[in-house]
């Protein structure tokens, strides 16, 4: 699968099989995040890979729409420095997230981001130090509905390029 195809066919997957991910697959996903670009090559992130079902279930309670974390084979918590101090912080975290999700998709693994809002609870669950912050985690796993991997793009699912792209000026 090439990059263009991965971008075109990528779907959000929130329901997963119980099949665990092999260690080398989890490492490939994490490595894709590590290799993503960042502002001034700061690489201002840390990743926590979570496979323990009890921890995943607890973390899924830290965001209103984070329930899919509970059923994941792997979740990756993307830790950043204080996100309000520098606007690039969350942009860089988003790029790491995108790289990991595209790498997973190429391997036949679905994913979905989860926004986490219970900051102190997530810190208690994962035990990371106070200088790091968690706002986003990704769920990964083999899709419960395998058709997600080969489904054609939805009609009407994305606005046309002309509706969102402007040339030279608005």
Order of alpha helices (4+ residues) and beta strands (2+ residues): alpha-alpha-beta-alpha-beta-alpha-beta-alpha-beta-alpha
